[in-house]
Amino acid sequence: MAELVRTNDLALISAVEGLLQEAGIPCHVADRHASIIDGSLNFLKMRVLVPDDREAEARELLTEAELGEWLWT
């Protein structure tokens, strides 16, 4: 799995998930529950993961949606 985005911004996570699902790209949000437990400390961030063979397509999709600044490198 390739990591696309790392954040605790729930709105951003939701937007990214929606875009990926709409495009038919499988995704998984890792650490969703652990980051909630962490609370406001911002120690553990959620990570949006996609299959390695769909990473380039997912990155292009997020860039076209003007979310490229959030891509994890």
C-alpha positions as CSV (number, residue, x, y, z in Angstrom):
1,M,0.0,0.0,0.0
2,A,1.2,3.5,-0.9
3,E,0.6,6.4,1.5
4,L,-1.1,9.4,-0.2
5,V,-2.1,11.8,2.7
6,R,-1.2,12.1,6.3
7,T,-3.4,14.4,8.4
8,N,-5.8,14.7,11.3
9,D,-8.1,17.0,9.3
10,L,-11.4,15.0,9.2
11,A,-12.8,17.1,6.4
12,L,-9.8,16.5,4.2
13,I,-9.8,12.7,4.9
14,S,-13.5,12.6,4.0
15,A,-12.9,14.6,0.7
16,V,-10.0,12.3,-0.3
17,E,-12.0,9.2,0.5
18,G,-14.9,10.4,-1.5
19,L,-12.8,11.3,-4.5
20,L,-11.0,7.9,-4.5
21,Q,-14.2,5.9,-4.0
22,E,-15.9,7.9,-6.9
23,A,-13.0,7.0,-9.1
24,G,-13.1,3.4,-8.1
25,I,-9.7,3.4,-6.4
26,P,-9.7,1.3,-3.2
27,C,-8.5,3.1,-0.2
28,H,-7.9,2.5,3.5
29,V,-7.6,5.1,6.3
30,A,-5.0,3.8,8.7
31,D,-4.8,4.9,12.3
32,R,-8.3,6.5,12.2
33,H,-9.3,5.2,15.7
34,A,-5.8,5.7,17.2
35,S,-5.7,9.3,16.1
36,I,-9.0,10.0,17.8
37,I,-7.7,8.5,21.0
38,D,-4.6,10.8,20.7
39,G,-6.9,13.8,20.6
40,S,-5.5,17.2,20.2
41,L,-1.9,16.2,20.7
42,N,-1.4,15.6,17.0
43,F,1.1,12.8,17.7
44,L,-0.5,10.2,15.5
45,K,-2.0,11.2,12.2
46,M,-4.4,9.3,10.0
47,R,-3.0,8.0,6.7
48,V,-4.9,7.4,3.5
49,L,-3.5,4.4,1.7
50,V,-4.1,3.0,-1.8
51,P,-2.8,-0.1,-3.6
52,D,0.7,0.4,-5.0
53,D,-0.5,-0.2,-8.6
54,R,-3.1,2.6,-8.3
55,E,-0.8,5.2,-6.6
56,A,0.0,7.2,-9.7
57,E,-3.7,7.4,-10.7
58,A,-4.7,8.4,-7.2
59,R,-2.0,11.1,-7.0
60,E,-3.1,12.5,-10.4
61,L,-6.7,12.6,-9.2
62,L,-5.9,14.5,-6.1
63,T,-3.7,16.9,-8.0
64,E,-6.5,17.6,-10.5
65,A,-8.9,18.2,-7.5
66,E,-6.4,20.8,-6.2
67,L,-5.5,18.7,-3.2
68,G,-1.9,18.1,-4.4
69,E,-0.4,20.2,-1.6
70,W,-1.6,17.5,0.8
71,L,0.1,14.6,-0.9
72,W,2.6,12.8,1.2
73,T,6.0,12.3,-0.5
